[in-house]
Amino acid sequence: MPLELAPKVYWVGAIDWTIRDFHGYLTEDGSTYNAYLIVDDHITLIDTVKKEFVPEMLARVAEIVDPAKIDYIVSNHVEMDHSGGLPEVIKRVKPEKLFCSPMGKAGLLRHYQEDWPFIEVKTGSELSTGRYNLAFLETPMLHWPDSMMTYLKEEQILFSSDAFGAHLASSEHFDDGLPAFPMNYPRQLKKYYANILMPFGALITQLFAKIAQLGLTFKIIAPDHGLIYRRNIDWVLEVYQKWAAGAVEPKGLVIYDTMWRSTELLAEAFTQGLTDAGVEAQMHHLRRTHPSDIVTEVLEAGLLLFGSPTLNNQMFPTMGEFLTYLKGLAPKNKAAAAFGSFGWSGQAVGLITKELEAMKLKVVHEGFKVKYIPDAGELAAARALGEKLAREHLGG
Ligand code: FEO
């Protein structure tokens, strides 16, 4: 039974139930690649799916209309989870026109080197499919330079590409059951924002201003991943505005790795200190919690404490990897400090602190170092410091 969003507007995407690694991001609940079909005088497909899911998508289209009858394709985003199916679909469908942003055309040419019937569109460009009219909205860096959104004016549907998406495979496609169902959706929405869109908060804030300026209102927001919103539109817009503004909670994270448990003992003491201050505390071992899950927690945390032993004059490799990932995500509005145990040279704490400064986090302590194994006094000092930092920087 085809899934209809509005009269003659259908979901024709694919469900990736078993994916667990999306370019390094842990997708423990799978994903969806949403594509949409508008059956009008000019039959229009909005986005495709990952290459290997083309048969699934075309089978869904075929339940509605012969795929060969598709006239137009809109490509909102070049990344291959949405454009990977284009070569096969275009070969089968032979569309009259392929609409994308100017950067989209450049990106698609670099990916596929095909002489497709490109039509470049910009913010303000419109397309009539017959009784429906589509307006395009360029949204560079949400999530790539080419990204754009498509707005179906008569039904007030925003096809929002990656924005407002979440990696979740689900037999449910609408948001009607939120927040209780599907399980995990609000967390998956946050995880997606944290790992994909966190660097672009300022651009998201600008997008909201643009939406207000254009006077756009939404009855449906239809992203390219996860659920389609029709009941919880205000909710998803509000959480995006909050995250885009960099709002943080009274929450501290202790992120660490350890060799012979000395740094872990300190991590436990710092975590206890945060708890003493009455704030939400979490402790994450870098080889036990996936980096994409730690980053999900970083999004709303106001204090980050990083612990690493010194190994061969360096920070522990997992810490280097995590800090590299985090730096790219440009976290904002966070106090931070480093700690760790060492045997003879003890460079790790200083090296981490430099990275925190390079990320423009607010470094709130010069670093807490302990030689070999922390004694009772040092553990008490770590606990007291954790409490002090939480009270000073999280209002605990
Ligand atoms: Fe879902 Fe940026 O691709």
Residues whose N, C-alpha, C, O or C-beta is under 5 A from the ligand:
A	BS01	FEO	E79 D81 H143 D162
